[in-house]
């Protein structure tokens, strides 16, 4: 069992940056693939980025590619999402999630992730 807790959300103007953190407890993140998802009001939760467990290969949604960076520190059992050049459409609740599966390519489907955090709100003003 692993518990995840996100932090780092807040209110930022368009063009600004935020760095989200996802800290794990209960066990380390070694062996887990990690993902970030987000959910805007009235919309489905959508994939943002993921990182593989051992080689640290990263994948991104087209909407954030070139602006967001996912990284992990297995020693600290923490995953990060650096968000730059933020846009109002990036507004939403951001969730981190952990999976034990490691399929090839982007893992965008929510059912692949067994553990979820409670989310952190990101609001980008225009």
C-alpha positions, 0 to 999 in steps of 0.5 A: 500500500502506498499513500500519495500527497500532492502539494505546490498548487496555487494561483498564478498568472498566465505565463507563470510557473508552478512546481507540484510535488507528490510525496509517497508514504507507506513504501518507496516509489521504487518499481512504480510508474508515476503519472500526473492527471488533471481535472477541470470543472465539469470535465473528465480527468485527463492524462498530463504526464507519466514517467517509467519506474526504472529508466525514467522515460517520460511521456506527455499529453500534447497540450503540455509538451514543451511546457511541463516536465515530470521527474522523480526522486526515488530516494526521496519517494517524490515525483515532481511536475514542473509547469512553465508558461501556464495558460488559463486552460491548465486550471484544474485539480492535479492528481498524482497516481502510481501504477505497478504496470509498465506497458510501453508508451504513454500510460494514459488510462486511469485504470492502470493506476492503483493509487491516487492522491487527493489532488492539489488545485492549480488556478491560472488567471488570464 
